[in-house]
Amino acid sequence: MAPTTNANGNNAPPTIPLSNALMTKLKPAKVFKNAVEPTPLPTPGGSSRANTGPRHITSITFDDRGDQVLTASEDETFRLYSCKSGKHLKTLYSKKYGVDLPRFTHKNTTVIHASTKEDDTIRYHSLHDNKYLQYFKGHKQRVISLEMSPVDDGFMSGSMDNTVRLWDLRVPTCRGLLNLPSSPVVAYDTSGLVFAVGINRYSRILLYDQANYDKAPFLTITLEDPTLALVSYPPRPIYMTSLAFSSNGKYLLVGCSGDAHYILDAFEGHLLAKLEGFVGLERRRPDAPPSIDPVKGNSGEEVSWTPDSKYVIGGSLDGRIAVWDVQNLPARSGVVDLKVPPTRLQPLTTLDGHPGPARCAKFNPRLAMMVTAGAELAFWLPDQSADNEEIAKELLKKKS
């Protein structure tokens, strides 16, 4: 986009409010088909990956300014891309430890990430010179949730060892520990003062005061969807794979591995909306049979807010991208009634994505672009050509 001149005479990029019209016009502007190395051929006597399909990108992260996006994939690489030029900048390898859940710190040259093999240490990595700056040891099993504080150098991790640990980039030892009854997923609110911990098997979401995390949670939310009993009885349990607060702090988006995500009121815990109209990522391939008990599968990074929290975008097992308009959520207050069904929302639009599951879907924090990933990586921009056609029609009407 060409720079415009603001009131002070300075060059500033134009700002575009996100609208229903703009969200329906998103199109893949650039697709990186070689964003993941292909699966190697099985060696004689070695373990075969024939049943698991192609390798995928598992996580993506933007820096604070939205200038760069980093992917982590099953080929044990980081790949750094420029959001402004749409170019691949560099590839970094982590063959010894594997890579998962990369998160930019507040510097655009450093990230933290989880490991997939060797041990369960969280690593602080410099993208500038490809060196480790710090190791954060403590978890006894794989880290499945990792979030950077939005306001300082603190971060938080949830692990399959049923603990949440609070850390600081400047100190290698954890500064806080929560022991939980099941594996947790975590999220900070935008102020960094509150964090949420979702506990599977118990369908509970605990909200803690960051300054008093060693005290009991100040709010315990029960995630119970009465509409599930209409599908099967007893209803299939909900498996939470991600949590995210809206930018205004009012709502909590709960990403799940099944065929629905949920939006909760973050102040009192009312279940407000059920996001439908997509195929969940619990299975790796569409032809795979579902398991009896719900599992994480490939879910975790496929659903997120837009920066203004007016929309939610989500990937699907069939590769499509759903966009839900969440500007008119119902208002509820008072005692939480678990028998009140949520408002069921169908997508505003469903965008045709890339082949295979869309495992990651995130909106750039500053630019009008969306990034989705699976076996490929796609940068989406609003298609302006449609606007030009509408302008031309209006001009012709005026002339006639």
Disulfide bonds with the S-S distance in Angstrom:
none
